[in-house]
């Protein structure tokens, strides 16, 4: 039986002053049984503390790319989707803590 090609996935999210949630969110995204190839985080308005947490994760090797798009959540999601480099896009909110198999389960119909 031939091996399925690996699905390349961009995980997009928006955030606005989410210093208390962003670290745990990123950690749960990176701990996926099938981690995303990139995380596109659209910053709608960010305090320095939030940005510091994100930059720490990037410096530690997290595949996070920041997108700036002031406006509401829809504007942010559209900007993050447009910036994503993969055809498959998963979207969730920073306030979420992702179950370890969230992405694998979400993408199972595509396999």
MARMIPA-66533 format. One line per 3 residues: number of its first residue (from 1); their letters; for each residue x, y, z of C-alpha. Coordinates in nm, 2 decimals. Each point is the difference from the previous one (the first is absolute). Layout:
BEGIN
NUM	a	X,Y,Z | ...
This chain:
BEGIN
1	xxx	0.00,0.00,0.00 | 0.15,0.34,-0.10 | 0.09,0.24,0.27
4	xxx	-0.22,0.31,0.02 | 0.19,0.33,-0.06 | 0.03,0.21,0.31
7	xxx	-0.27,0.27,0.01 | 0.16,0.35,0.03 | -0.21,0.21,0.23
10	xxx	-0.01,0.36,0.11 | -0.17,0.07,0.33 | -0.14,0.35,0.01
13	xxx	-0.12,0.20,0.30 | -0.07,0.36,0.10 | 0.07,0.16,0.32
16	xxx	-0.04,0.33,0.17 | 0.18,0.06,0.33 | 0.01,-0.37,0.09
19	xxx	0.30,0.00,0.23 | -0.16,-0.23,0.25 | -0.10,-0.26,-0.26
22	xxx	0.25,0.01,-0.29 | 0.28,-0.21,0.16 | -0.23,-0.29,0.09
25	xxx	-0.17,0.02,-0.34 | 0.33,-0.02,-0.19 | 0.12,-0.28,0.22
28	xxx	-0.32,-0.20,-0.07 | 0.03,0.07,-0.37 | 0.37,-0.12,-0.01
31	xxx	-0.09,-0.31,0.21 | -0.24,-0.14,-0.26 | 0.05,-0.36,-0.11
34	xxx	0.02,0.15,-0.35 | 0.14,0.35,0.06 | -0.07,0.28,-0.25
37	xxx	0.27,0.09,-0.25 | -0.05,0.36,0.09 | -0.21,0.22,0.23
40	xxx	-0.12,0.33,-0.14 | -0.10,0.23,0.29 | -0.18,0.31,-0.11
43	xxx	0.06,0.28,0.25 | -0.29,0.24,0.01 | 0.14,0.20,0.29
46	xxx	0.26,-0.14,0.23 | 0.15,0.11,0.33 | 0.37,-0.04,0.04
49	xxx	-0.04,-0.30,0.24 | -0.19,-0.20,-0.26 | 0.26,0.07,-0.26
52	xxx	0.28,-0.09,0.24 | -0.16,-0.35,0.06 | -0.04,-0.05,-0.38
55	xxx	0.36,0.11,-0.07 | 0.13,-0.24,0.27 | -0.17,-0.29,-0.17
58	xxx	0.13,0.11,-0.34 | 0.36,0.02,0.14 | -0.05,-0.36,0.14
61	xxx	-0.08,-0.12,-0.35 | -0.38,0.02,-0.03 | -0.11,0.05,-0.36
64	xxx	-0.20,0.31,0.07 | -0.04,0.28,-0.25 | -0.16,0.33,0.11
67	xxx	-0.26,0.18,-0.22 | -0.11,0.35,0.08 | -0.36,0.09,-0.08
70	xxx	-0.18,0.25,0.22 | -0.38,-0.05,0.00 | -0.24,-0.26,0.12
73	xxx	0.06,-0.38,0.02 | -0.13,-0.06,-0.35 | 0.25,0.24,-0.15
76	xxx	0.27,-0.17,0.20 | -0.10,-0.35,-0.12 | -0.02,0.11,-0.36
79	xxx	0.35,0.16,0.03 | 0.15,-0.32,0.17 | -0.16,-0.22,-0.27
82	xxx	0.14,0.21,-0.28 | 0.35,-0.01,0.16 | -0.01,-0.38,0.06
85	xxx	0.23,-0.19,-0.23 | -0.18,-0.33,0.01 | -0.32,-0.11,-0.18
88	xxx	-0.15,-0.16,0.32 | -0.09,0.26,0.26 | -0.12,-0.08,0.35
91	xxx	-0.15,0.28,0.21 | -0.05,0.04,0.37 | 0.00,0.26,0.27
94	xxx	0.28,0.09,0.24 | -0.23,-0.06,0.30 | -0.01,-0.37,-0.09
97	xxx	0.22,-0.28,0.13 | 0.03,-0.25,-0.28 | -0.04,-0.37,0.08
100	xxx	0.31,-0.19,-0.11 | -0.19,-0.16,-0.29 | -0.21,0.30,-0.10
103	xxx	0.18,0.06,-0.33 | 0.03,-0.37,-0.09 | -0.37,-0.05,0.07
106	xxx	-0.10,0.32,-0.19 | 0.20,-0.11,-0.31 | -0.11,-0.36,0.00
109	xxx	-0.26,0.05,-0.28 | 0.29,0.12,-0.22 | 0.20,-0.32,0.03
